[in-house]
Amino acid sequence: MTTFEASITAEAAHTIIDGAMAYGREHQMKPLVVLVLDTAGAPVAYLRSDGSPSGRFDIARGKANGALAVGVNSRRLGEMA
């Protein structure tokens, strides 16, 4: 049996999500969707705020995969577009 060593733990992914959601609330942002991927591009954790439109998972995954492929965060990816 083979084992897989995760590049990020579920606990760390949830910490990232909690921080992003708190930031969104503090800054009165529109409902957020946060998706954390591992280095292979597989989802580790995901949370969609109440009131966030459906289909946001696909958008979040596309942004995250694009950032992962280029090697920059998604904000920088947007600046580069």
Stockholm file with secondary structure:
# STOCKHOLM 1.0

chainA/1-81         MTTFEASITAEAAHTIIDGAMAYGREHQMKPLVVLVLDTAGAPVAYLRSDGSPSGRFDIARGKANGALAVGVNSRRLGEMA
#=GR chainA/1-81 SS CCCCCCSSCHHHHHHHHHHHHHHHHHTTCSCCEEEEECTTSCEEEEEECTTCCTTHHHHHHHHHHHHHHHTSCHHHHHHHC
#=GC SS_cons        CCCCCCSSCHHHHHHHHHHHHHHHHHTTCSCCEEEEECTTSCEEEEEECTTCCTTHHHHHHHHHHHHHHHTSCHHHHHHHC
//
